[in-house]
Amino acid sequence: MGDRSEKGSGKHRRRTTISGDAAAHAKRSGATETLSGQVKEKEPRHETSASKPKSHSDAGDDTFSCHKLQESLLSSDSGYSNYRGILNWCVVMLVLSNARLVLENLIKYGILVDPIQIISLFLKDPYSWPALCLIIVSNVFIMAALYTERKLSVGSVSESTGTFLYSINLAALLFFPAVTVLRVTSMTPVGGVVALGVFTVLFLKLYSYRDVNKWCRETRHAKARTLSRSHSCPSVHKANGTTGYTPVTYPGNLTHRDIYYFVFVPTLCYELNFPRSPRIRKRFLLRRLLEMLFLMQLMVGLIQQWMVPTIQNSMKPFQDMDFTRIVERLLKLAVPNHFIWLLFFYWYFHSSMNFIAELMQFGDREFYRDWWNSETIPYFWSNWNIPVHKWCLRHFYKPMLVRGINKLPAQIAVFFLSAFFHEYLVSVPLKMFRLWAFLGMMSQIPLAYFVGRFLRGNYGNAAVWMSLIIGQPIAVLMYVHDYYVLHYGNASEGVPA
């Protein structure tokens, strides 16, 4: 009995032995755990040879371990993402480096900012405003689209006749302003760009206006037998912008108020009922207005003070075909050009579009996405200009897929259309056709294949940034060089280097 009880008690003691960190903790706290789970303070006792602390060599590895399996912070597998300090460092370095360039520019050329010269960019004659007159004439094309739709809605003209009238109207939207800009000598290049930009936007809007109303007619005809007249033909006085924003149905949207609301809101895709914000936020509106005014002055000042001298100094290396100097001037121009492009992006897609949207109580404010994180070329072009992307997807790309065209030819067609409008907005105002913008846009196709095939992650993102920083100055220098040669004869006559 005694032996069995001793063995049993020994077995029980082995079951309740505390191991690892728990035992170490119990020793340090001077407490012991009873069989019932209660903890009581251990009685002090004299240390014996058996109760002395163990040395490091005798202790387990876990007790004094200071290492664990982990990656370096800058490794992609570490999961670390707080690089705010590095970002601040980059900003400080950019500010200091550009401050040196600004100071060097001021010492070399003096102050070149001239408000009078800014006005001359838009007007040659203070009593002649050809660009503004051309923009006012655009109302003719808007009214033509509206009344064509009204005729189609009541069946006065057939669908084929309506398509023919629309084709004439849309073609005139592109050719009439182009011919006017080319023939009117008092039209400045900047004024021509503004006028053609307005007509291009109007072309895309009226194309969408025609498509959506056509879809509405097809839907109405399909449901004609089940819908009552009160639902299929509501009164036309209700439209976008009315008090309470009462939803409208076709053809109740065919009003002057509705089409002009669509013309002014910052979108290219037409809807019968746009999402509307509940009120106009005056503080938000004021901030966007101040941003617009400040950034406009800053961009114009940087162009006059920074870009113009660099461009003028680049003419002689181009004429002499000095490739070393051409590359040097290209890299020198890349910094101010890219900085101004970033300012333009924020000014146009954030400040200006949000200002107009807030004023019109237009609810959809997704004018851009995170294009700066682009790892492929298509991702950049799909996210930096959302209004154009939505239009291309809705009215150009998907209709081609519906007709049975494969994705690759459809994507190439989208790039071709974009390249056409890029060249249209540059060559016509400059009154010369060199196709640099067209070729630059079409070169995005092989570049997209190369980046998507061979580069991934940060390398792909770096390639996208390089294409933006280097590609644009090349096109700028090519056009400016040809413009100087065409209008001033000797391209080498510029500001001394």
KABELTA-V393671 format. One record per pair of residues at least 4 apart in sequence whose ideal C-beta (glycine too) atoms are under 8 Angstrom apart, sorted by the first residue. I is the first residue (numbers start at 1). J is the second residue. Records with the same first field share a line. If there is no record, write none. Layout:
I: J / J
This chain:
1: 5
2: 6
3: 7
4: 8
5: 9
6: 10
7: 11
8: 12
9: 13
10: 14
11: 15
12: 16 / 35
13: 17
16: 33 / 35
17: 23
18: 22 / 23 / 26 / 33
19: 23
20: 24 / 60 / 62
21: 25 / 62 / 63
22: 26
23: 27
24: 28 / 63
25: 29
26: 31 / 32 / 33
30: 41 / 42
31: 39 / 40 / 41 / 42
32: 39 / 40 / 42
33: 37 / 38 / 39
34: 38 / 39 / 40
45: 51
47: 51 / 52
48: 52
54: 58 / 59
55: 59
56: 64
59: 63 / 64
61: 65
70: 78
71: 75 / 77 / 78 / 79
72: 78
73: 78 / 80
74: 78 / 80
76: 457
83: 87
84: 88
85: 89
86: 90
87: 91
88: 92
89: 93
90: 94
91: 95
92: 96
93: 97
94: 98
95: 99
96: 100
97: 101
98: 102 / 335 / 339
99: 103
100: 104
101: 105 / 306 / 335
102: 106 / 305 / 306
103: 107
104: 108
105: 109 / 305 / 306 / 309
106: 110 / 111 / 305
108: 309
109: 305 / 309 / 495
111: 305
112: 304 / 305 / 308 / 309
113: 300 / 301 / 304 / 305
114: 118 / 304
115: 119
116: 120
117: 121 / 304
118: 122 / 300 / 304
119: 123
120: 124 / 188
121: 188 / 189 / 190 / 191
122: 131 / 188 / 190 / 191 / 194
123: 128 / 129 / 188 / 191
124: 128 / 186 / 188
125: 186
128: 186
129: 133
130: 134 / 180 / 184 / 186 / 187 / 191 / 195
131: 135 / 187 / 188 / 191 / 192 / 194 / 195
132: 136
133: 137
134: 138 / 177 / 180 / 181 / 195 / 199
135: 194 / 195 / 198
137: 176
138: 142 / 173 / 198 / 199 / 202
139: 143
140: 144
141: 145 / 169 / 172 / 173 / 202 / 206
142: 146 / 202 / 206 / 259 / 260 / 263
143: 147
144: 148 / 165 / 169
145: 149 / 166 / 169 / 206 / 209 / 210 / 259
146: 150 / 254 / 256 / 259
147: 151
148: 152 / 157 / 162 / 165 / 166 / 169
149: 153 / 209 / 210 / 213 / 251 / 254
150: 154 / 251 / 254
151: 156 / 157 / 162
152: 156 / 157 / 159 / 162 / 213 / 217
153: 213 / 217 / 250 / 251 / 254
154: 251
157: 161 / 162 / 165
158: 162
159: 163 / 214 / 217
160: 164
161: 165
162: 166
163: 167
164: 168
165: 169
166: 170 / 210
167: 171
168: 172
169: 173 / 206
170: 174 / 203 / 206 / 207 / 210
171: 175
172: 176
173: 177 / 199 / 202 / 203 / 206
174: 178 / 199 / 200 / 203 / 424
175: 179
176: 180 / 199
177: 181 / 195 / 196 / 199
178: 182 / 196 / 424 / 428
179: 183
180: 184 / 187 / 195
181: 187 / 192 / 195 / 196 / 428 / 429 / 431
182: 428 / 431
187: 191 / 192 / 195 / 429
188: 192
189: 193 / 429 / 430 / 431
190: 194 / 429
191: 195 / 429
192: 196 / 428 / 429
193: 197 / 425 / 426 / 429
194: 198
195: 199
196: 200 / 424 / 425 / 428 / 429
197: 201 / 425
198: 202
199: 203
200: 204 / 421 / 424 / 425
201: 205 / 268
202: 206 / 263
203: 207
204: 208 / 268 / 388 / 391
205: 209 / 262 / 263 / 268 / 270
206: 210
207: 211 / 395
208: 212 / 268 / 269 / 270 / 391 / 394 / 395
209: 213 / 259 / 262 / 270
210: 214
211: 215 / 270 / 394 / 395
212: 216 / 270 / 271 / 272
213: 217 / 250 / 251 / 253 / 254 / 270
214: 218
215: 219
216: 220 / 250 / 251 / 272
217: 221 / 250
218: 222
219: 223 / 250
220: 224 / 227 / 232 / 250
223: 227 / 232
224: 232
227: 231 / 232
228: 232
229: 233
230: 234
231: 249
232: 249
233: 251
234: 238 / 248 / 249 / 252
235: 252
236: 251 / 252 / 254 / 255
237: 255
238: 242 / 246 / 248 / 252
239: 248 / 252 / 253 / 255 / 257 / 258 / 261
240: 245 / 248 / 253 / 257 / 258 / 261 / 262 / 272 / 273 / 274
241: 245 / 257 / 258 / 261
242: 246 / 257
245: 273 / 276
247: 272 / 273
248: 252 / 253 / 258 / 272 / 273
249: 253 / 272
250: 254 / 272
253: 258 / 272
254: 258 / 259
255: 259
256: 260
257: 261
258: 262
259: 263
260: 264
261: 265 / 274 / 360
262: 267 / 270 / 274
264: 356 / 360
265: 274 / 356 / 357 / 360 / 362
266: 353 / 356 / 357 / 362 / 367 / 387
267: 274 / 362 / 364 / 387 / 390
268: 387 / 388 / 390 / 391
269: 387 / 390 / 391 / 394 / 395
274: 362 / 363 / 364
275: 362 / 363 / 364
276: 361 / 362 / 363
277: 357 / 358 / 361 / 362 / 363
278: 361
279: 361
280: 285 / 358 / 359 / 361
281: 285 / 358
282: 286
283: 287
284: 288 / 354 / 358
285: 289 / 355 / 358 / 359
286: 290
287: 291
288: 292 / 351 / 352 / 354 / 355 / 358
289: 293 / 355
290: 294
291: 295 / 346 / 347 / 350 / 351
292: 296 / 347 / 351 / 352 / 355
293: 297
294: 298
295: 299 / 343 / 346 / 347 / 351
296: 300 / 347
297: 301
298: 302 / 343
299: 303 / 340 / 343 / 344 / 347
300: 304
301: 305
302: 306 / 307 / 336 / 339 / 340 / 343
303: 307 / 308 / 340
304: 308
305: 309
306: 310 / 336
307: 311 / 333 / 336 / 337 / 340
308: 312 / 495
309: 313 / 495
310: 314 / 329 / 332 / 333 / 336
311: 315 / 333 / 476 / 477 / 480 / 494
312: 494 / 495
313: 329 / 494 / 495 / 496 / 497
314: 318 / 326 / 329 / 330 / 333 / 477 / 480 / 481 / 494
315: 319 / 480 / 481 / 484 / 491 / 492 / 493 / 494
316: 320 / 322 / 325 / 491 / 492 / 494 / 497
317: 321 / 322 / 325 / 326 / 328 / 329
318: 326 / 477 / 481 / 491
319: 491 / 492
320: 325
321: 326
322: 326
323: 327
324: 328
325: 329
326: 330
327: 331
328: 332
329: 333 / 477
330: 334 / 470 / 473 / 474 / 477
331: 335
333: 337 / 473 / 476 / 477
334: 338 / 469 / 470 / 472 / 473
335: 339
336: 340
337: 341 / 472 / 473 / 476
338: 342 / 468 / 469 / 472 / 473
339: 343
340: 344
341: 345 / 468 / 472
342: 346
343: 347
344: 348
345: 349 / 350 / 368 / 384
346: 350 / 351
347: 351 / 352
348: 352 / 353
349: 353 / 367 / 368 / 384 / 385
350: 354 / 367 / 368
351: 355
352: 356
353: 357 / 365 / 367
354: 358 / 365 / 367
355: 359
356: 360 / 362
357: 361 / 362 / 363 / 364 / 365
358: 362
366: 386
367: 385 / 386 / 387
368: 383 / 384 / 385 / 386
369: 383 / 384 / 386
370: 383
371: 379 / 380 / 383 / 384
373: 461
374: 379 / 380 / 383 / 460 / 461 / 464
375: 379 / 451 / 455 / 456 / 457 / 458 / 460 / 461 / 464
376: 380 / 448 / 451 / 452 / 460 / 464
377: 381 / 444 / 447 / 448 / 451 / 452 / 464 / 467
378: 382 / 411 / 448 / 452
379: 383
380: 384 / 464 / 468
381: 385 / 389 / 418 / 444
382: 389
383: 389
385: 389
386: 390
387: 391
388: 392 / 418
389: 393
390: 394
391: 395 / 396
392: 396 / 397 / 414 / 417 / 418
393: 397 / 398
394: 398
395: 399
396: 400 / 413 / 414 / 417
397: 401 / 410 / 411 / 413 / 414
398: 402
399: 403
400: 405 / 409 / 410 / 413
401: 405 / 407 / 410
405: 409 / 410 / 413
406: 410
407: 411
408: 412
409: 413
410: 414
411: 415
412: 416 / 445
413: 417
414: 418
415: 419 / 441 / 442 / 444 / 445
416: 420 / 442
417: 421
418: 422 / 441
419: 423 / 437 / 438 / 439 / 440 / 441 / 442
420: 424 / 438
421: 425
422: 426 / 437 / 438 / 440 / 441
423: 427 / 433 / 435 / 437 / 438 / 441
424: 428
425: 429 / 437
426: 430 / 436 / 437 / 479
427: 431 / 432 / 433 / 434 / 435 / 437
430: 479 / 483
432: 482 / 483 / 486
434: 478 / 479 / 482
435: 439
436: 440 / 475 / 478 / 479
437: 441 / 475 / 479
438: 442
439: 443
440: 444 / 471 / 474 / 475
443: 447
444: 448 / 467
445: 449
446: 450
447: 451 / 463 / 467
448: 452
449: 453
450: 454 / 455
451: 455 / 460 / 463 / 464
452: 460
455: 459 / 460 / 463
456: 460
457: 461
458: 462
459: 463
460: 464
461: 465
462: 466
463: 467
464: 468
465: 469
466: 470
467: 471
468: 472
469: 473
470: 474
471: 475
472: 476
473: 477
474: 478
475: 479
476: 480
477: 481
478: 482
479: 483
480: 484
481: 485 / 491
482: 486
483: 487
484: 488 / 491 / 494
485: 489 / 491
488: 493
